[in-house]
Amino acid sequence: MTNRSLLTRSLQSVWHPCTQMKQHEIFPLIPIKKGEGVWLYDADGKQYLDAVSSWWVNLFGHNNPRIKAAIKQQLDTLEHVMLAGFTHEPVIELSEKLAKLTGLGHAFYASDGASATEIALKMSFHYWRNLHSGTPGKPNKTKFISLQNSYHGETLGALGVTDVAIFKDTYAPLLMQSAQMPSPDFRLAEADESAEDFALRCAAQLELYVAQHHAELAAFIIEPLVQCAAGMGLYHPVYLAKAREICTKYAVHLIADEIAVGFGRTGTMFACEQGNIQPDFICLSKGITGGYLPLSAVLTTDDIYQVFYDDSTLRGFLHSHSYTGNPLACSAALATLAIFESDNVLQKNLEKSADIIDKMQALTNLPIKHLRCQGMIFAFDVTTKNAQFSKQCYQAAMQQGLLLRPIGNTVYFMPPYTITEPEIDFMVKMTFDAIKATA
């Protein structure tokens, strides 16, 4: 089957995500037939280096033999069983491993990041409802806060704490209202202000708001260290420590949205580790299965879990999803965690990250600023008057065999951890050429 025939069939039958479909009259879809390592291959045999890990999910390369073998083995025994009233070994083992890694427990599963956000928000709200039900004069903690420029997903609850206009504004009449706190993204700092000082200033503003409104606040949801959809906005880990202190002081839950940044992306297994904090809830998805199957999880504290543990069904957490804890997805996640355990991934990533950021210095000859890195996330901002830069840069890179997906004028790399030195050289060189042609 050729690219052209697959393209025609897709346009006639598929509504693609995050897409104005009419634009595909000008920017054709790319029908992908197979993947291998960091490479994707289209129906005509052309290859593309997947520098964005297929929307940040693929950790150990396409067609990874260990993850694939785990899924095949699980397929021979149990493909799925509902998790209401039943359990199975893969979901138990995965929950135990995630608890050990995060310090939290009782994993609640769904299929995607936005669903994980919904679960954490509902759990937080329901916790306060259970805790204070029948208690006169206790606070009505029903509201949420997040960071400016935050992104937590596109279901209605998740959009309510998201602050990206292109996703949110259309649906504003449907959404719960939330307040956004000043973002500690260091690009917003004063010229003579360090990233740490700016983070502390933002934390002080956070405390002023929480001190005034804590009686009505259920939770503060935050993307630790990197606000990805904001154009890879990086900030100092001291903000995490201060946010934890503030939330504890004023009895507000702290929800860590590690959907994009978990599983080694920021240099540690979870970004919260760099602030030396434990959140009240942690949301996980994307890399959890190495990019193989949809899965997300929310873990929380034993204290929160116990507030739901009751004779009354209505005090239980009744959120449900048909494929919760799917055995195939759990087996992929277990294989992914096994690779971390056996291959010394985090240490190797530190070395690889240093090599990538060193080679990216060649890009400073272009009109760019804020060249930055956090673990295996790399980004810079392009100074250009080209209003179509994002689309044109994407197209120019694809013509060179490189999959980039700029966020506005921000170009970033979030490659699979298996990328090799020659592939890094190719990624940087083709990026240089694409920006030079479009900026």
N, C-alpha and C positions, 0 to 999 in steps of 0.2 A: 504494500500500500504506500503510495507516494505522499509527500508532504501536502501537495495540492488537494488530493482527494480527502485526506483526513481534515485539512483545514476547512474545506467546504462542508463536510458533514458536521464538524464541531459547531460552526457558525449557525447551522440550521437546527441544532438540537440542544446546545449547551449554553447556559447563562453563566458566564465566567465571573469569579469573585473580584471585588475591588476594581471594577472595570466599567468604563463607559463603552458599551459594545460597539457603538458606531465608529469609535476610533480604530477598530480593526479593519475598517475599509482602507485606512492609511498604514497602520502598523499591523502587519499580518501576525496571526498566532504562529507559534512554532510547535508543530506536533513532535513530541518526544517518544522515541521507540524503546530506548534502553538507557541504563546508567551503569557506570563502572568507576569506582573510586570517586574522584572529584569531577568526573566528566559525565555529561549528558549527551546523547546522540539522537539526532532527529531522523525522520523517516528516509531522508536522502543520504544519511551517513555522516553529515557534518557534526563535529563535536564542539561542545561549549563547556568551559570550566565553570563550575557552579560555585561562584565566589560568595553566594549568599545562603548556601546550604538549604536551598529550596524553601525559602521563608524561614530560615534559622532553625530548622528541625534536624538536619542530617549531621550527625556528629562524626561518624566513622566511615563515611563513604557510601556511595550507592553499591548495591549488590554485595554487601558485607557478608562473608561466608559464615561467621559465627552467629550473627543475628538471624540470618536466613535459616540456618540449621535449627536454631531454637524454635522458630515458628513452625517449621516443618515437623519437628518432633512433637510439638504440642498438638498440631493438627491431627496427628494419628490417634490421639487419646480423647481430647475434649475441645471442641471449637468454641462452645459457649454454654453457659447455664445462667439463669437469672440469679442475682446476688441477694434477692429478698427471700429469706428462708433457706438459702443454700450457701455453701462456700466451696472453695477449691484451693489446692496447694499453691498454684502460681500467685493468686491474689494475696494469700497469707504470707508467703515468702517475700513478695515485693513489699508489702506493708511493713513487715519486720525490718527489712533493709532500709526503707525510707525513714522509718522511725529512728533507727540507729544513726543514720546520716544527718538528720535534721534536729534530733532531740525532741521532736514532737511525735504525736501518735494518732491512732485510730484514723487511718487514711480513708477518705471518702472519695470515690472515683467518678469521673465523667469522661467526656470524649475530647475536650478542647479547652483552650485557655479561657475564653469568655465564659464558658460554663463553670470553670473553676472559680472565676471571679464572682459569678452569681451565687455559688454555694457559700463562699466565704462571707459575702455581704449578708446573705440570709441567716447563716449561722450566728453571726455577730448580733444582728437585730434580734433573733429568736432567743439568744442567750440572755440578753438584758430583759426581754419580755418574761422569760421563765424566772429569772432571778428576782424580779420585782413584782411579779403578778400577785395581786391581793395585798400589796404593801402600800398603804396610803402615803402620799408625799414623796415617794421615791422618784428619781428622774425618769423622764420619758425619753430614753436614749434611742432615737430613731434616725438620726442624720449621720452623713458621712462626709469626710473631707479627703482630698487628694492633692497632688501637686499640679501647678500650672503646667500645661503642655503634656499632661499625663495621658497614657493610653492603657486601657485595661480590657478591651474587647468591644464587640459591637452588638451584643444582645442588650435588651433595654436596661437592665440593672447595671451592666458593665459600662454602657454608654453614659449612665448617670454620673459616674465618677471619672469619665474620660474627658479630656479637654483639648480635643483636636477637632476644629470646626468642621472640616470637610466630612467627617463621619457623624458628627453630633447635631449640627444645626438643623438639618431637615427634620429630625425626629424630636426636636426640643419639646413640643407639646405633649409628648408621650412619656417624658422622662422625669424621674425624681430629681429634685434639686439638691446639689451639693456645692460646697465651697472649695475653692482651689487656693492652696497655700503657695507662697513664692517658691519658685523652682531654684534649687541650688546648683543648677547647670552652670559650670564655671565660665561658659561663654558670656553669661549675663553679668559677670562681675565688673566692678570698676577697673579701670586700666591699671591702677597701682595696688589692686587688692588680690591677695593670694586665694587659691581655691579653698583652702581651709578657712580663712577669715570670712570669705563669702558664705560658705556653708554654715558657719556659726551665726552669721547675721541673719540668714534665712531661718535658721532654727529658732532664733530669738523671736522673729516675727510669728513663727508657728506657735510658740508658747503663749504669746499675747492673745492669739485667737482662741487657743484651746482653753486657756484660763478663763476666758469670758463665756465660752459656749459649751464647756465639757458636760454640763448637765443634760444636754440634748444630743451629744455626740456618741454614736455607737463605735465608730472605728475610723482610723486614718489608714488609707491604702496607699502603698508606695512601691515604686519600681526601684529596687536597691541598686545604687551606683550608676546605672545607665538608664536614661529615658530613651528607649530605642526609637519609637515613632516620632519623637521630637527632633530627630536628626542625630541620633546617638549622642544625646546630652549627658556628659560625664560629670560626676560630682564627688567631692571628698567624702570618705567613709565616716568622718566625724559627725556628719549629718545623721547617719543611721543611729549612732550612739545617743545623740541628743534627742532624736525622735523617740527612741525607746524610753529614755528617762522621762520625757514629757508625757508620753502616753501612760506610763506606769503611775506617775505622780497624780494625774487627773482621771484615772480609771477610764481610759479610752483604749480600745483594742488597736493593736498594730498589725495590719495585714501586709505581708511581704509578697508582692506579685513577682515571683521568680520565674514566670512562664518563659520569658525570653532569655533571662540571664543565668538561670540555673544550669547545673550539670557541666560546670567547668568553664563557662563562657567568659567569666570575669577574672579567671585565674585561680579561683578557689572553687570547691564543689558548688557552694552556694555563695552568692554575693554578701549575704548577711554576715558571713564569717569575718569579712574584712572590717565590719563595724563592731565585731565581737558581741553581737546581740542575738537574742532569740525572739522572734516575733510571736504573736498569739496565734496567727494563722500563716501558713505558707502555701502558696498556689504554685503548682508545678505542671508543666506540659511540654510542648515542642520537643526538646531533645530527650525526653524521658524514655522514648522507645527507639532512640537513634534515628528517628525520622521514618520509621517503618509502618506504624499503625497509630490511629488516633487514640490518645489516652491523656487524661489529666487527673490530678489528685490534689486534694486539700487535706493538710494535716494540722492538728491543733493541740492544745494543751489538755492534760488530764482533767484539770479544773473545769474547763469549758465543757468537755465531754460529760462530766458528771452532772452538770446542771440539766442535761437532756435526759438523764437516766432516771426513769420514773415509772410508776404504775400507769400513769395516764398516757394514752397514745398521742394525744394532742401536744404533750410536752416533748415528744420525740421529734427528730428531724426527718420529716416525711418527703423531702426532695427525692426524686427518683429519675432513672434513666435506664432504658431497656438493656443497654449494653454495658452497664456499670461493671467494672472489674473484669472485662472480657479476658478470658484465659490466653488467647493468642497475643493480645496487646501486652498483657502482663509478662508473657514469656519473652517478648521482644525487649521489654524494659529490663528484665533480669539479665538477659544477655548483654545489654548495654552496660549495666552496672558491673558485670563480670569483666568487661574489657577495661573499665577504669581500674578495677582491682588488680588485674594481671599485667597490665601494660604500662604502669607508672605514667598514666596519661597527663596528670596535672604538671608533673615536673617536665615532661617532654614538651608540653605546651608552653611553659615558661621560656624554654630555649627557642622554640619555634616563633613565639611572639616577638622576642628580641630580634630575631633574624628578619622577620617581616617588617617591623618598624624601622629597622636599619635600612632595608632596601627601599622603603617608601620615601626616604630622604630625597631620592631622585625626583619625586613629584614636587618638591619645593621650588623647582625651576618654573612651575606653572603658577597661574594666579590663584593660589589657594591660601587658606589660613586655618588655624586651629588643628593642625595635624596632631592626632591623639590616638591613644591606645588604652584599652582596659582588658587585660588578658588576651583572649582571641577575638576581640572586637576592635576594629581599626576604622578610623574615619577622618575626614577633612572636609572643609567647606570651600566651595569654588566661588570665586568672585567673578561674576559675569552679568552682563545686561541681557543675555539671551533668555527670554521668558519661556522658551521651549527646551531649556537645557536638559532637564531631567529626562524627557522623552527622547531627545536626540542623542544624549550620551548613552542611554540604554541601547538604542538602535546601533550606534557606532561601535559599541563594545560587542554586541551580538555579531556584527559583521566580522569582527576580529576573533570570534570564537570565545567570548567571555560573557558570562551572565552577571551583570551588575543591575542593581535596582535602586538608583539614587532616590533619596527622600528630599524633594526640593533641590536645593543646591548642595546638599550633603551627599558625598560619595563615601560608601563604606564597604569594608570586607568583613564577612563573617563566614569564613570557609570551613569545610569539614576539617577536623583535627588531623586527618590523614594526609593533608596536602604536603607535597614534597618540595625540595628546594628548587628544582627546575620548574615546577608548577607555580611556585611563588614568583619566580622571575618572570614567567609568562604573564601572570596576573597583573603584576606591577607595570610591565612594559605595555600591555594592551590597554591598561587604564590610562597610562600617560598619553598614548596615541588617541584614545577616545576623547579625553578632555581637551587635548590640543585642537582637535577637529571641531569641537562643539562649544567651547567656552567663549 
